[in-house]
Amino acid sequence: MAVPKRKTSKARRDKRRTHDALSIPSWSNCPNCSEPTRPHYVCSKCGFYKGKQILEAKQ
């Protein structure tokens, strides 16, 4: 059975986990209706993306 020869120290363990943190998603304002939206997403309020109507607007 494979067993570690030495205990993994807290510092070494935490160095390995430095890239596991989640980042806060960025937000930008829709140029058409100024509603906050995610970048590269269709605006959920007006349905515009890159100046073109993609979806019907929600009422």
Secondary structure, 3 states (H helix, E strand, C coil): CCCCCCCCCHHHHHHHCHHHCCCCCCCEECCCCCCEECCCCCCCCCCEECCEECCCCCC
